Amino acid sequence: MRVLVTGGAGFIGSHYVRQVLSGAYPTLADADVVVLDALTYAGNEENLAPVADNPRYSFVKGDIRDPGTVLSVMSGIDVVVHFAAETHVDRSITGAASFVMTNVLGTQVLLQAALDAGVGRFVHVSTDEVYGSIETGSWTEDHVLEPNSPYSAAKASADLMARSYFRTYGLPVVITRCSNNYGPYQFPEKVIPLFVTNLLDGKQVPLYGDGLNVRDWLHVDDHCRGIQLVADGGTPGEIYNIGGGTELTNRELTTLLLEAVGVGEEMVRKVADRKGHDRRYSVDISKISDELGYTPQVSFVDGLARTVQWYKDNRAWWEPLKERAELVKA
């Protein structure tokens, strides 16, 4: 068994690779893992250092938008798990083009190469943001797509492209849509690592608007376990929501982070709300639970505590990243 993991040097992709190579997923106990990653600002080979010496691991630096590179690494692959994407909403607002090129064109290049190579399963990893914003209740997988940012619009477009390759060509594609992830190795532009690292450096944290936007929090370990359940047993052509079951306002999350680091409210700086800021996300996980037996296993209390501790213990990992991404301003 050979598994191609795109974006495998990123936050979620690297966690998946480390889990596969540590034996966490029995169906992939003997699998060879090929990581394809362009190593953009958010990709980091250090995320894969714990498994770099594993004989079942190999790394290819390359761009998913390059048909030649993609076709060459696709040879002999049984399963593709496609994480590679531009993901940060704020960056998409100031520059949408790279999101369209990577998330849409890159996905199409991968799908075509997988079809040409006869790949047996293609897992397209997406996001709940494609649904838009929901005032009450939770989205099921058949909810209309109403993305509100260039990032989510590009991901929704990629979802539709993936679906088309199943409907038109019969490529065995499955799509997952996750809620907000957190955990170790997350690039420090995202809210939890940004806030934690700022607070550890004695800097204020920027809270958007009134702080009442709601997100469902999912530990990266639960997310990757859900992805593997879908890779193993998901029905081709189907979509599966993966959620964590912990909904918090940004204000509530900020309070928990202040407490975790041991600082007060004076460390919060209110800033103007983000353009097109979705008010609330909430996914219904009945389908993946009923069909594949998924339930979140990492409690938010434990997961957040371990995440904060990881950033406390790994300053040498995140400091250079913040400097490189110009995230060091107070």
N, C-alpha and C positions, 0 to 999 in steps of 0.2 A: 504494500500500500504506500502510495506517494501522495502527500498533501501539499498543495501550493497555498501559502498564506500571503496575500497581498497586504502591504502596510504592516507587515509583521514586526517592524521596529518601533511602531507607535504604541500608545498606551494600552489599548484593548488588544490589539494584535499580538503584542509581545507577551501579554499575560496568557493568551491562548496558546502561543508557542511554548512558553515555559510549562504550562499545564500538560500539554500533549507529551512533551519530552520527559516530564517527571512521572508519567504513568497515571495521571489523573483520569484519563478516559480509556477504559478497557478496550474499546473497539479500535483504538489507535496505538495499542501497546507496542507494536513493532513497526509503526509507520515511520517512513522517512519524511522529514519536513523541509520544504524549500521555501525560504522567505524571499519575496520580491519587494523591495522598498527603494524609493528614490532618495531617501534620507534628506527630505526637505527640513525646514526648521524644527518641525515637531517629531521627526523621526530620529532615533538615537540608538546606535548599535550597542551602547552600554546597557540598554534595556534587555538585551539578549545575552549579556555577559555570563549569567548563571548557566547557560546551556551551550555556550560557544564551543566547548570542547566535546560535545556529544557527537558521536560518529553518525547519528541519524539526522543531523542538522546541517544545512548548507544555506548560504546567503548569496543573493544576487542583487547588486545595486542596479536598479533600472526603473524606468518610468512606465507606468501602465498605459500611457498614451502612445507608446512606441510599439507598433505591430510586430516588428522584427524581434525585439527583445521578448515580448510577451509570448510569441509563438515558440521561440526557442526554449523558454522555461516551461511551457505547457506540455512539452513532449513527455509522455509516460506518466502524466499526472492522473490520479484517480478522482481526487476531490479538490475543489477550489473553495477556499474560505476567503471571501473578498471584503477586507476591512479598509483598504486604501481609499482615502478621501481627504479633501479639504473639509474641515469640520467646524471651524470657529465662526459663530454667527457675526460677531463684531467685525472680523476681517472680511467677511462676505459683503457687509454693508459698504465698506470703503473700497472694495475691489472684487467685483463679482466674476470677472472673466475667468480667473484661474479655477474657481469653483465649478463653472460650467465645463471647462476643458477637462479637468481631472475627474469630476464626479460623473459626468454624462459620457463624454467621449471615451475616457479611460475605461469606464464600465463596458461600453460597447466593444471596445477593442478586446477586452478580456473575454466577453461572452462569445465573440466570433472565434477567437483562438480556441476556447474550450470546445466549441461546436466542431471546429475543424480537427481537433485532437481527439475527439470522442470521449471527453471527460464524463465520468459517471454521475457526478453530483456537483452542483454549483450553488454555494450558499452566499447569497447577497446580503450583507449586513447593513441595515438601514436604521432609521430613527423615527421616534414618535412625532418629531417635529413636522413630518410631512402632512400630518392631519390638521395642522393649524393650531387653534386654541379652542378649548371646550369649557363652557361655564359650569356645567354640572354633569355628573355621570362620568362614564369612561368610554373611550373609543374601542370598538371592535374592529376586526381586520377589514371588514367590508365598508367601513366609513369612507365617505368621499374625501379625496385629498384636497386640502386647502392651505398649502404652504404660504407663509407670510414673510419669509426672508429669502434672499438669494441662495443662502446655504440650503435651506429646507426645500426650496424649489428645485435646486439641482439634484438633491437626493430623491425627491419625488419623481423627477424625470428619469433618474437612473433606475428606480423601482419599476417604472413603466417599461423601460428598455429591457430590463431583466424578464419581466412578465412576457414581453413580446417574443423573446427568444424561446420561451417554453411554448407559447401558443402557436407560433409560426413554424418553428424548427423542431420542437420536441426536446430541446435541451432540458435536462432535469434540474431546473432551477427551483430553489426555495428562498423565500425572503423573510428576514427577521427585522422587527422594528422594536428598538429598545427605548427605555426611558433614560433619564440622566445617570450616567455612570460616575463612580468615584472609586478611589483606591490608590495603591502605590504606583509610582512611575507615571502619573498623569501630568502632562505638560502644564507648567505653572501659569498658563494664561486662563485656564478654566477656573470656575469660581472657588471650589474648595481648596485646591493647591495654591491659587493666587492669594486667597485670604489667609490661609495658614502661614505661608512663607512671608507675606507682608507682616503679619503680627509677630512672627518670630524675629523679624528684623526691626521691630518697633515702629513700623509704618502703619498708617491708617488703611482701612479697606473701603473701596468704593461701592456703596449700595445704591442700586438703580431705583429711581422714582420713590414710590411709597413703600417699597419692599414687600408688597403683598402678592407678587407673582408666585404661582405655586408650581412646584416640580415634584415628580415621583422619583425617589432616589434608589438606585440599583447598584449593588456592589459588583465590581468587575468580575469577581469570581462567579457570582450567580449568573451574570450575563453570559460569560463564556461557557458555563455548564449548559445553559439554555441553548446556545448556538450548537453545541455538540449534540444535544438531544435532537435538534432539528436536522443536523447533518446525518445522524444515524437513522432517524425514523420519520422525518417530516415528509409529507406528501408532495411530490413534484407539482409545481405550479401554485402552491399555497403560500400564504403569508402567516407569520406567527408573531404576535406581540410578546415581548419579554419585559416584565416590570419588576420592581422591587417591593412595592406595597407600602412605601413610606412617603406620604405627601407632606411637604413642608412649604411654607412661604419662605421667600428669600430672607425675610426678617427673622423668622424662627431659626433658619439655618445659620444665619450670622450670629445670633445669640449663642447657639451651641458651640460655634467655633471660638467665640470670645471666651466662653467658659473653659473650653478644652485647652486653650493657651494660657488662661489665667489673667486676662486683661478685661478692662471695662468698656462701657459704651462710648467713652471718649475716643476710642480707636475707630469709630465708624464715621465715614464721611459720605454724606448723601450727595449723589450726582444726578444730573438730568437723565431721564429714562432713555433707554435705547430705542432707536427708531423701529417701529413695527413690533414692539416687544409683546410676545404672546403672553396672555394672562395666566393660563393654566393648562397643564398637560396631565393626562391620566389615561393609562391604557388598561383595557380589560384583558386579563391573562387566562381567561377560562379555556380558550382553545388549546393552548400549549399545555395547560394543566390537565385537561381532560384527555387529550390525545396522547401526550408524551410523558405525563407525570411530573411536570415541572412545578416546583415550589421554591420561592426564595429561601435560602438557608442561612444567610449572613444577616443577623439583626443589625439595624442601623446603628444602634448604640455601640455595639462591639466593633462593627466595621469602621465607623467614624473614629473611634478611639485608636484603633490600630493604624488607620490612615494618618492621623495627626502624628502619632508616634513615629511612623515611618519617615515623615518629612523632618521631624526633629532629628532623627538619627542619620539622615542622608543629605545633609546640607551640601556636601561635595557634589552630589548629583544635580541638585536644582539651581544652585547659585550660578554656574556658568550658563545655564539655559535662560535664566531670567536676564542676565547681562546681554546675551546674544539676541534675545527677542525684545530688548529694550523695555523690560517689565520691572525696572528697578526704581522707577520714580515713586516718590512718596505719595 
